[in-house]
Amino acid sequence: MTQQLSLDEKDVRDILNGMVDGVITINDKGTILSFNQSAESMFGYDGSEVVGKNVSMLMPASDGDHHDEYLKRYMDSGEAHIIGIGRNVTALRKNGESFPMRLSVIEYPARIEGERWFIASCLDITLQKRQEDQLKQSMKMEALGKLTGGISHDYNNVLGIILGYAGLLLQRCPDDPIVQDYAKEIKHAGERGKDLTQKLLTFSRVQPELAESIDINEVLSENSKMLEKMLTAQFKLTLTLGDKLWPVLIDKGCLEDAILNMSINAMHAMPEGGELKFTTANVEIGALDAQVLDVEKGDYVKLSIADTGTGMSEEVRQHIFEPFYTTKADKGTGLGLSQVYGFVNKAGGVIRVYSEPGQGTCFSIYIPRDGGIETITTDDEQLDESDKYRGSGSIMIVDDDKAILELNKKILSTHGYTVMSAASAKQALELLEKEDTIVDLLLSDVIMPDMDGFELAHIISHIYPNMKIQLCSGFTEHKGKTVTNEDLYKNILHKPFTATDLLKRVSELVKS
């Protein structure tokens, strides 16, 4: 015998609140009768704010104005314009933001208190729509690539004819200076067109990248005038180029495109002007840094591109290399940085970014030295470079970036140091007050909420005068609110730094 289970009002409410979809019930006048927890999260309203009001408040005015009309038509004629039909609609959150939603409505089979009731199931399809739009964009770019490739091949044939006849003119009329000048101009224009088709073919992936051994310093120097004109007088362009830079095996055109693309991004991030700085250096990446950067250990050329712009949030930073991700709305394609990422990755390198909202952004690109990745050895025991800087002592690390905090803690603790860590200046002071052991060194980030590194250093220097202090920052222009020691500013350890850089600096300070 089947047991009949009866559900009271609380049971029904619990079931509705447990559903993933938003569920709304309305009567035949469009009045909202119930609003489950998923609907509250979706629309941003508390149930008490909407129950008893017309459901049109959850729709843009253009749809809400017609809703009562559709409902009345269904009640009179049974015409199912909305009822019983699942369809995509535009909904409205409490904050005024519209979003795409999948809406399914059914009529409750029995009348309640003489009224006809309707149950609406609501599904937020914002992510689905975004993925569909990205897929359409991807297909569009693929089609554009094929079209560009085909046109470029035909264009190359035309250019071949132009360049060929220009060459014949130069040969056949050596004594006619006017014809010579005309022919040279035609030849020059044809060669420019050839360079353009090369870029178009590379974009369409019909033409493979042409890797060659180049000096990044030379590429930056060659493009500096063009960058200065593009940036205008509102921006300061600074090149700090390392001596005797190692050659790298990359496609020169792709590198130039990357430099241009990132410069344009930096310019957009500095609407009121600022500084764009390119820095190059030879770096040896040992085993520990190779693990951190996720590359093979060996010799690399480091290219840093830093701006003094608006910076970016952690959420944005996590997505910037994803195809079609953009913060420029319809003014950006979201392909620029993803192409830079692909170019660097194909060259066997890696790109990392450091940024703080309101402070600027620094991209660091590591490209392997031409000649292959060679294992670094420091002596007969083949120790990693960082092992030369093992030490002892107690260190307090302060950084509001949890990932950086844990990384630096791991690096120092595995090289002989006793490490304490704090996520803020206030927490660091509280820990130091409770700690009985002597702390030899404070290693603190500069830019932190509530109290910056310079303020913390000022307090520490008075309470613990024997404690050494090392500040870290990704931005050379940030001096903080309280700079009482100019040496701290001059000796900042600039992010992003390698494990070897960190261990070397700490070793020098602890031993001094």
N, C-alpha and C positions, 0 to 999 in steps of 0.2 A: 504493500500500500504506500503510495507516494505521499510524503509528508508535505503539507502546504505551509510555506513560510510567509509570514506577514511582515511588511516593512512599515515602520512608523516614519514620521516626518524627518526625524533626526537621521535615520538610516539612509533615507533618500538623499538628504543634504550631504551626508558623508560620501556617498557614492559619487555624486556630482562633483564634489570638491576634489575627489581623487582622480578625476579624469584629466587627461593631458590636454584635450581640446577645450576651448572656452565654450561653455554652455549657457545660453540665455533663454529664458522663457518669457513670452509676452502674451497678452490677451488680444482679443479681436479688435481692440482700439489702438493697439501698438504700445500699450503701457508695459514697461518692464516689470516682471513679477519676481524673477530670481536671477542671480548673477554669480556663477561659481568662482572659485579662487583662480583658476586658469584665465578666466575672462578678466578678473581684476588685474592680474599680471600683464595681460595682453593690452588692455586699454588704459591702464594706469589709474582707474577709478576704484575706490572702495565700494562694495556693494551698496552700502547705505546712501551713497551719492547718486545712484542711478535708479534704484528700485522705486517705482511709482512715477517715473518720468517716461517720456516717449522715447522709443528706441532710435528715433531719427537723430538724437544727440550723438550717436556713435558713428554717424555718417557725414561726409562732406555735404555742404548745403545743396549742391546740385542733385545729390541722390536723396537726401533727407526730405526735400520738398515734394518728391514724388512717391515716397514710401507709403504714406497713408492712402494715396490714390490706388496704388497697386493692391494694398491689403483689402480695400473696400471692393475693388473689382473682383478679387478672388471670392470674397464673401458673397457677392451678389450673383456671380456667374460661374464660379469654379475655375475661371481662367488662371492657369498656373504660371504666372509670370515669374514668381519667386518661389512659391510653395512647392516642395517636392522636387525641386531642381537644384542640383549643386552647381555653383558657378563662382567665378572669381570676381570679387568686388573690391572697391576701395573703402577702407575703414578709417576712423579718426580716433586718435588717442586723446587723452585728457590735455596733454601739452600742445595740442594743435597739429601734431605730426600725423600725416596720412601714411597708410601702409597697405600693401596688397593682402587680401585675405580670401581664403576659400570658405564659402558660406553654403551650408546645407540646412534647409528648413523643412520640418514635417509638422503636420497638425496632430495634436494629441487626440486620440480616438474618442474620448468622452468629454462632455462638457463639464466644467467645474463651476458650481455656483451660477449656472445659466450662461456662462461665457465659453467661447471657443478659445482654446489655448494652442500656442505654437511653440515648438522647441527648435532653437537655432544652434547648430554646431559650427564653431568658428576656428579656423586654423590659420595662423600667421604664416604666410608663404614668402616673406621678405627674402630669406636666404635662397629659397628655390628660384625666385625671380631673378636674383642677382646671379646665380649660377647659370640660368638660362641666358641672361644678357651677356655673360662672359663667354659662353659657348658660341653665341651668335657673333660676338666680336672676334673670337678666335677663328671661326669659319670665314668671317669677312677678311681677316688679315691673311689667312691662308690663300683665299681666292685672289686677294690683291697681290700676294707674293707671286702666284702663278702668272697672273696677268702681267705684272712688272717684269718677270723673267722673260716672258715671250716677247714683249715689246722691246726690252733691252737688247735681246739677240738681234732683232730686226734693225734696231737703231745702230747697233754695232756694224752691221753690214753696210748701212748708209754711210756711217763715219769712215769705214774702210775705203769706200769710193772717194769721199771728200779728201781724206788724207793722201790717198794714192795720187789723185790728180794734182793736189797741191805740191806733192813731191816732184811730179813730172814738170810742172811749171817752173819750179826752182832750178831744175836741171836744164830745161830747154831755153830759158831766157836769162842766162847768167849776166848779160850785159845791160839788161833793162832794169834800172833801180826801182821804177814804179811797180812793174810786174812783180819784182822780188818782194817788195814791201807787202803788196796785196796777198801774194802767195804765203808769205810768212804769217800774216794775220789769219788767213784761212786755216793754215796748219795749226796755229796756236789754239784757235777756237775748236778745231776738231779734237785736239788732245785734251782740252778741257771737257769736251763732251765724252771722250773716252773714259776719263776719270769718273765722271758722273755715272756712266753705265756700270763701271766697276762697283760703285757703291750700291747701285740698284740691284745688281746681280748678287752681291753679298747679302743684302736685305732679303731677297727672295730665296736665298739659300741655294740658288742654282750654281753660283760661283763659290768655291770653297775659300775660306780665309787663307791669306798668303802670309804665313809666318816667316819672319826674318829676324836676324840678330840686330837689335837696335839699342841705342842709348836713350833712355827716357828723358834725361836732361836735355838732349838735343831736340826731342819732340816738343818738350815744354817751351824751350827757347824759341823754336820756330813758330809756335802758335801763340806766343805771349802778346804780340801786337794785335792779332785778331781778337784775342780775349779782352784786351784793354778797350778796343773799339766797341765790342759787344756790351761790356759792363758799363761803359760810360764813366764820366768823372764822378758820379755818385758813389762809385765803388773803388776800393783800393786793392790792386792785385799785387801780391807778394810772392816771389819765388825764392825759396831757400833750398838750393841744390847741393847735394852732397858731392864731395871730391871723389874723383876716380870711380864713378859709378859703374858697377858691373853691367855688362850687356844682358839683355833678356830676349828670349825667342818668342815673339808675339807678332800679331798682325798690326802693322803701324796704323792703318786706316781705322781699325776697331779701337785702338788706343786713343786716337784723335777724336773719334766719335764719343768715347766714354768721357774724355776730358771736357768736351763741349757740352755734353748732356748734363754732367754733374755741375758744371759752371752755371748753366741755365737754372737748374734746380736751386743752387745756392743764391742766385740773383733773386728768384721768386721768394726765397725765405728771408730776404733782407729788403723789404719794401721801402724802408727809409735809408737805404745805403748801408755800407759796412765794409768789411775786409774779407777777401777770399785769398787763402794762403795755400800754396803748393809746396810741399817739402819732400825731398828724396833722401834716401840713405841706404847704405849697404848694411844688412843685418844677418847675423848668423843665428839660425834657429836650432836650438838644442832639443834633446828628447822631451824635456818637460814642456817647453813652449810649443813643440810640435803637437803634443797631446792637447794642449789648450786651444791651439788654432786649428787643429784637425788637418794638418799637412805633414808631408815628409820632412824630417829634419835635414838641414843643409843650408846653403847660401841663398839669400833672397834679396831682391831690391824692394824697398818699402816706399810707396808713394802715398802721402797723406794729403787729403783735400779738406780744409777746414774753413768754416764760415762763422760769422758773428751774428747769425740770423735768429729766427724765432725758435729754433730747435724743434724737437718732437717728443711726444709722450711715449712711454714704454709700449703702449698698445699699438701706436703707429709704427714704432721701430721694429716690432715683431713681424710686420706685414710688408715692409717697403720693397722687398725683393720679389714679392709675389706678382706674377703677370696680371695686368689689368687693375692692380690696386693703385689708387690715386687719391690724393687729398685735394686735387684741383677741380673736382666736380667734372663738368663736361669740357673743361679746358685742357684736360690731360688724358692720355691714353693709358697710363699705368704700365707702359712697356719700357720706359727709359732705363730704370734701375735694374729691371729683370734682365735686360740685354747686357748691361754692364756686368751683372753677376755671372751670366752665361759666358761672356768673353773671358773674364778672370778665371772662372772655373775650368774652361777649356785650355787655358794657358798653364794649368797645373797650380794655380795660385788660390788665394782666398781673400775675401773682402770682409772687413768688420766695421761696425759703426758705433760711435759714442755720441750721445746727445743728451741735452738737458733742456726742458722747456724754458724758453726765454733766454737761453745762453748761447745757442749755436749748435753746430753739428760737425763732427770730424769723421771722415771715411778713411780707413787705412787699407791699402791694397798691397798684398805681398805677392810678387811674381818671382818664380825660380830663376836663379842666375843661369844664363846660357851655358850649356856644357853638362847639364844634368844635375841631379841632386846628389851631392857627395856627402857621405857620412862624416860628421865632424868629430875629430878626436883631439883631445887636449894634451894627452901624454901617453906613456906606454900602457897605462891601465885603461885607456879609452874612456875616461870620465866625461860625463856631460859638462858643458860649459858652466851650468848652474852649480855643479858640485864643488867648484872652486870657492864658492861663497857660503859654505856651511858655517854655522856659528852657534852661539848660545846667548841666552838673555830672555827677558820678558818683554813682550810687545802688546800694546793695545791698538787694535784696528777699529776705525770708525768709518762707516760708509752706509748710506741709506739704500744702496743698491744691494739687495740680498745676494744676488749671483756673484757680484764682484767681491763682496765681503767673504763669502764662503771660499771662493777661489784663492784669494790672497792668504786666507787663514790656512788653507791646505798647503800652499807653496811654502810658507814660512815654517809651519809646524813640521813638515817633512824634511826640513833642512836644519833641524836642531833647536828651533826657538819655541819658547812657551808663549802661547798666543791666547789673548782674550779678545772678544769682539763685541761691538755695540752698533746698533742700527741708527743711533742718533747721538748728538753731543750730550744731551741731557742724560741718556742712559749710560754713556761713557763716564761721566762725572759721578753718577751714582755707584757704578761698579768700582771705580777707583777709590771711592770713599770707604767701601766695604772691604776692599782687598787689603790683606796684610802684607803681601809680598811687594817688593820694590819693582816698579815698571820702568824699564830702561828706555823705551821708545814709544812715542805716540805716532801712529801712522793714520792720518785723517784725510778724508775727502774735504774739498773746500765747499762745494755747493750742496747744502743740506737744508731741510726745512727747519724753521724756528731759530736755529743758531748755526752759523756757518763755521767753517774750519778755522778761520782767522780769529773769530771770537772765542772759540774753544781753546785755541793755542794761547791766547792772551790770558785766559783764566788759569790754564795749566801751568804756564810759566811763573805765575805768582804762587800757586798752591804747591807745585812740585818743581822747584827751580832746577833740580838736577836731571829732570827728565828731558831726553832729546826729543825733538819734534820734526816730523817730516809731513808736509802737506802734499796732496795729490789733486790734480784737476785736469780736465780736458780742454780748459779755456784759459789762455795766457792773460787775457784782459781782465779777468775777474779778480778783484782785490778784496772783496768782502767789505763788510761794514766797519771793521776795526782792524787796521793794519798797523800794529805797533812795532813790528819787526820786519824791515824790508828784506832781510836775508831769507826769511821764510818765503817771501814772494819770488825772489830771484832764484831760489833753489827748488821750486815746485817740481815734483815728479809728474811729468805730463802723461795723461791717459790718451790712448791705451798704451801701456808699457808691457814689456815682456817679463817673464819670470826672472830672467837673468838681470835685467835692469833693476827690478825690485830688490833682489837678493844682494846685488852689488852695492846699492845705496844703503840698505839696512846694515850690511856688514861694515861699511865705512863709518856709519854713525855710531853703532854699538861699540866698535873698537876705539873710537876717538875719545 
